[in-house]
Amino acid sequence: MGYPKQVVKMFLSLWPFTHAVKKLSAHAPFKQLFAPLVRDGIFDVTFIPVYEDIPGSESTALPRQVIAELIRASSHRFIHNGCICRNQEGCVNYPRDLGCIFLGEAASRLHPSLGHRASVEECLEHLERASETGLTGMIGRIWFDATTMGVLRDFRNFLVVCFCCDCCCLVRADIKEAGPGFKQAIKKLDGVRISVGDDCAGCGTCVETCFVGAVSIRDGRSHIDPGQCKGCGRCAAACPNGAIRVEFDSSGALFRELLSRVRPAIG
């Protein structure tokens, strides 16, 4: 059994150090010191813009349906009582009670004081609520969550489905200042494409929104660096002219790509 709420609270007292770790990771000798945190899948996440409604044929599904398939495929499901990031940062912009969904064998060992075992239907309702708030979905393995909750030993069988915000997210905060290892650990789905249309006015809103610094203004228009873009879709959501589009491969292709990354965790 994982740690009870009281023990988790003690670990969370170290929260301020997460900001320092990322900022220091860009400089020697900390770059080498923190390298184990971002290699071998210890810190490995992928963003999926679950709030995007995609018009088109029946073969083009909402990205949140891909997450729904992961929920159905998982052997165990657990809904956390609240968002760790928003509660630790004192968020006032989004609901703090909208917590992560944890999937996989290790989720069955989380302490009941942290949340509750959930059915597929309950998790799907939770996913829809997150979608309605405009939060970006994130899927991956995060060592901080596993360590804090006492399931680090079962880390390979522990998948986090997180719905966090730009202002509080443990992963997104300070990434522009972090070392390359942290940035590379955030992996874009190949089936997600971000494009800039002719309506772009070069206002720079997307530049401010991008948490990895993948957007710049060139010749009066937004330019998205495909090598840096993580496919989270926040630039599209923030664009006042609707000039940035998020496009997806078919739901089957997206699901197969994502499943190939996380299959060991959800079995």
C-alpha positions as CSV (number, residue, x, y, z in Angstrom):
1,M,0.0,0.0,0.0
2,G,1.2,3.5,-0.8
3,Y,1.6,6.4,1.6
4,P,-1.4,7.9,3.4
5,K,-2.3,11.5,3.0
6,Q,-0.3,12.7,6.1
7,V,3.0,11.2,4.7
8,V,2.3,12.6,1.2
9,K,1.8,16.0,2.7
10,M,5.3,15.8,4.2
11,F,6.8,15.1,0.8
12,L,4.9,18.0,-0.7
13,S,6.7,20.3,1.7
14,L,9.6,19.9,-0.8
15,W,7.4,21.4,-3.6
16,P,9.4,24.7,-3.9
17,F,12.5,22.7,-4.8
18,T,10.9,21.5,-8.0
19,H,11.2,25.0,-9.4
20,A,14.8,25.2,-8.4
21,V,15.7,21.8,-9.9
22,K,14.5,22.8,-13.3
23,K,16.2,26.1,-13.3
24,L,19.5,24.7,-12.1
25,S,19.3,21.8,-14.6
26,A,20.5,24.1,-17.4
27,H,23.9,24.7,-15.7
28,A,26.9,22.5,-14.8
29,P,27.3,20.6,-12.5
30,F,23.6,20.4,-11.9
31,K,23.0,19.3,-15.5
32,Q,24.8,16.1,-14.8
33,L,23.5,15.7,-11.3
34,F,19.9,15.9,-12.4
35,A,20.3,13.8,-15.5
36,P,19.0,10.6,-13.9
37,L,15.6,12.3,-13.4
38,V,15.0,12.6,-17.1
39,R,16.5,9.5,-18.5
40,D,15.2,5.9,-18.8
41,G,11.6,7.0,-18.7
42,I,11.7,8.3,-15.2
43,F,10.2,11.6,-16.4
44,D,8.3,11.0,-19.6
45,V,5.2,12.9,-20.6
46,T,3.0,13.6,-23.6
47,F,0.4,16.4,-24.0
48,I,-2.9,15.9,-25.7
49,P,-5.2,18.9,-26.3
50,V,-8.4,17.2,-25.0
51,Y,-10.5,20.4,-25.2
52,E,-10.2,20.7,-29.0
53,D,-13.4,20.0,-31.0
54,I,-12.4,18.6,-34.4
55,P,-14.8,19.0,-37.3
56,G,-14.5,16.4,-40.1
57,S,-15.2,12.9,-41.0
58,E,-16.1,10.1,-38.7
59,S,-12.5,8.8,-38.9
60,T,-11.3,12.0,-37.1
61,A,-12.0,11.6,-33.4
62,L,-11.6,14.0,-30.5
63,P,-8.2,13.6,-28.8
64,R,-10.0,13.0,-25.5
65,Q,-11.4,9.8,-27.0
66,V,-7.8,8.5,-27.3
67,I,-7.5,9.1,-23.5
68,A,-10.8,7.4,-23.0
69,E,-9.5,4.3,-24.8
70,L,-6.5,4.2,-22.4
71,I,-8.9,4.4,-19.5
72,R,-10.9,1.5,-20.8
73,A,-7.7,-0.5,-21.5
74,S,-6.2,0.0,-18.1
75,S,-6.3,-2.8,-15.4
76,H,-6.9,-0.3,-12.6
77,R,-8.1,3.3,-12.2
78,F,-7.8,5.8,-9.4
79,I,-9.0,9.4,-9.2
80,H,-7.0,11.7,-6.9
81,N,-9.0,13.9,-4.6
82,G,-7.6,17.1,-6.1
83,C,-4.9,18.6,-8.3
84,I,-1.6,18.5,-6.5
85,C,-0.1,21.3,-8.6
86,R,-3.1,23.7,-8.2
87,N,-3.4,23.0,-4.5
88,Q,0.3,23.5,-3.9
89,E,0.4,26.7,-6.0
90,G,-2.9,28.1,-4.6
91,C,-4.5,28.3,-8.0
92,V,-7.4,30.8,-8.4
93,N,-8.0,30.2,-12.1
94,Y,-9.1,26.6,-12.3
95,P,-10.9,24.2,-10.0
96,R,-8.5,22.6,-7.5
97,D,-10.7,19.6,-6.9
98,L,-10.2,18.3,-10.4
99,G,-7.4,15.8,-9.8
100,C,-5.3,13.4,-11.9
101,I,-6.5,9.9,-13.0
102,F,-3.9,7.2,-12.2
103,L,-3.8,4.1,-14.3
104,G,-2.1,0.7,-14.1
105,E,-1.3,-1.9,-11.5
106,A,0.4,0.5,-9.1
107,A,-2.8,2.6,-9.0
108,S,-4.4,-0.3,-7.1
109,R,-2.0,0.3,-4.3
110,L,-2.6,4.0,-3.8
111,H,-3.8,4.8,-0.3
112,P,-7.6,5.5,0.0
113,S,-7.0,8.7,1.9
114,L,-5.7,10.2,-1.4
115,G,-8.8,9.5,-3.5
116,H,-10.7,6.4,-4.6
117,R,-10.8,3.5,-7.0
118,A,-13.0,4.5,-10.0
119,S,-15.0,2.8,-12.6
120,V,-14.5,3.4,-16.3
121,E,-17.7,5.4,-16.5
122,E,-16.6,7.7,-13.6
123,C,-13.2,8.3,-15.2
124,L,-14.8,9.2,-18.5
125,E,-17.1,11.7,-16.7
126,H,-14.0,13.2,-15.0
127,L,-12.3,13.4,-18.5
128,E,-15.3,15.3,-19.9
129,R,-15.3,17.8,-17.0
130,A,-11.6,18.5,-17.6
131,S,-12.3,19.0,-21.3
132,E,-15.1,21.5,-20.5
133,T,-12.7,23.6,-18.4
134,G,-10.3,24.0,-21.3
135,L,-7.4,22.2,-19.5
136,T,-4.7,20.4,-21.5
137,G,-4.5,16.6,-21.0
138,M,-1.1,15.2,-20.2
139,I,-0.1,11.5,-20.0
140,G,3.1,10.0,-18.7
141,R,5.3,8.8,-16.0
142,I,6.3,11.4,-13.4
143,W,8.8,10.3,-10.7
144,F,7.6,13.1,-8.3
145,D,4.1,11.7,-8.2
146,A,5.2,8.1,-7.8
147,T,7.8,9.0,-5.1
148,T,5.4,11.2,-3.2
149,M,2.6,8.6,-3.1
150,G,4.8,5.7,-2.2
151,V,4.6,3.6,-5.4
152,L,8.0,4.3,-6.9
153,R,8.9,0.6,-6.7
154,D,6.0,0.0,-9.2
155,F,6.9,3.0,-11.3
156,R,6.8,1.1,-14.6
157,N,3.2,0.2,-13.9
158,F,2.0,3.7,-13.0
159,L,0.6,6.1,-15.5
160,V,-0.6,9.6,-14.8
161,V,-3.4,11.2,-16.7
162,C,-3.2,14.9,-15.6
163,F,-5.3,17.9,-16.3
164,C,-3.2,20.8,-15.2
165,C,-3.1,24.6,-16.0
166,D,-0.5,26.9,-17.5
167,C,-0.1,28.7,-14.2
168,C,0.6,25.8,-11.9
169,C,1.7,22.7,-13.8
170,L,4.7,20.9,-12.3
171,V,5.8,19.9,-15.8
172,R,5.3,23.2,-17.7
173,A,6.5,25.7,-15.0
174,D,10.0,26.9,-15.6
175,I,10.6,24.7,-18.7
176,K,11.9,27.6,-20.7
177,E,14.7,27.9,-18.2
178,A,15.3,24.2,-17.7
179,G,18.1,22.1,-19.2
180,P,17.6,20.2,-22.5
181,G,16.9,16.9,-20.7
182,F,13.7,18.1,-19.2
183,K,12.5,19.5,-22.5
184,Q,13.4,16.3,-24.4
185,A,11.4,14.3,-21.8
186,I,8.2,16.0,-23.0
187,K,7.4,14.0,-26.2
188,K,5.1,15.3,-28.9
189,L,2.7,12.8,-30.5
190,D,3.6,12.5,-34.2
191,G,-0.1,12.4,-35.0
192,V,-0.7,16.0,-33.8
193,R,0.1,18.9,-36.0
194,I,0.0,22.6,-35.3
195,S,-0.3,25.1,-38.2
196,V,-0.6,28.9,-38.6
197,G,-3.2,30.2,-41.0
198,D,-3.5,33.4,-43.0
199,D,-5.5,35.2,-40.3
200,C,-2.4,35.5,-38.1
201,A,-1.9,39.1,-37.1
202,G,1.4,38.6,-35.4
203,C,0.1,39.8,-32.1
204,G,2.5,37.6,-30.1
205,T,-0.2,36.0,-27.8
206,C,1.0,32.6,-28.8
207,V,4.6,33.5,-28.1
208,E,3.7,34.3,-24.5
209,T,1.5,31.2,-24.2
210,C,4.1,28.6,-25.4
211,F,5.7,27.0,-22.3
212,V,8.7,25.7,-24.2
213,G,9.4,28.8,-26.3
214,A,8.7,27.0,-29.6
215,V,6.8,30.1,-31.1
216,S,8.3,33.3,-32.5
217,I,7.3,36.2,-34.7
218,R,8.9,36.2,-38.1
219,D,8.0,38.7,-40.8
220,G,4.9,39.8,-38.9
221,R,3.5,36.2,-38.5
222,S,3.7,33.5,-35.9
223,H,6.3,30.8,-36.6
224,I,6.1,27.4,-34.8
225,D,9.4,25.5,-34.6
226,P,8.4,21.8,-35.3
227,G,11.5,20.6,-33.5
228,Q,10.5,22.3,-30.2
229,C,6.7,22.2,-30.4
230,K,5.2,19.7,-27.9
231,G,1.7,19.6,-29.5
232,C,-0.2,20.8,-26.4
233,G,-2.4,23.1,-28.5
234,R,-2.4,26.0,-26.0
235,C,-1.3,28.4,-28.6
236,A,-4.4,27.6,-30.7
237,A,-6.6,28.0,-27.7
238,A,-5.1,31.4,-26.8
239,C,-5.0,32.9,-30.4
240,P,-7.5,35.8,-30.4
241,N,-8.0,35.4,-34.2
242,G,-8.3,31.6,-34.3
243,A,-5.4,31.6,-36.7
244,I,-3.7,28.6,-35.2
245,R,-5.1,25.1,-35.9
246,V,-4.6,21.8,-34.2
247,E,-4.9,18.8,-36.6
248,F,-4.9,15.1,-35.8
249,D,-4.5,11.8,-37.5
250,S,-7.3,9.4,-37.1
251,S,-8.2,8.2,-33.6
252,G,-6.9,4.7,-34.3
253,A,-3.4,6.0,-35.3
254,L,-3.2,8.3,-32.3
255,F,-4.3,5.6,-30.0
256,R,-1.8,3.1,-31.4
257,E,1.1,5.6,-31.1
258,L,0.2,6.5,-27.5
259,L,-0.5,2.9,-26.5
260,S,3.0,1.8,-27.8
261,R,4.5,4.3,-25.4
262,V,2.5,3.5,-22.3
263,R,1.4,-0.2,-22.7
264,P,3.7,-1.5,-19.9
265,A,2.1,0.9,-17.4
266,I,-1.6,0.2,-18.0
267,G,-1.6,-3.6,-18.1
